[in-house]
Amino acid sequence: MKELEGLTAKIIKLLENDAGQPVKDLDKKLSANRIFLAGHLKALENQGHVKSKRVRPAKVHFGVKEKEV
């Protein structure tokens, strides 16, 4: 996996340390706009960097280990 920078690296590190976080928790920790963050997470999921799972009304996100990519 190539080196990730900025917001992407912060998101992945947060999810590796505490998996299963909804966007509303991540936006508070990152001081990012919730709508922007949701779109960024979707792009990261499409690229294979994170996974998500719907849990009741929330969608929670998980980091993907390098072996899984």
ABEGO torsion letter per residue (X at the ends): XBBBBEAAAAAAAAAAABBGBBAAAAAAAAGBBAAAAAAAAAAAAAAGABBBBBBEABBBBBBBBAAAX
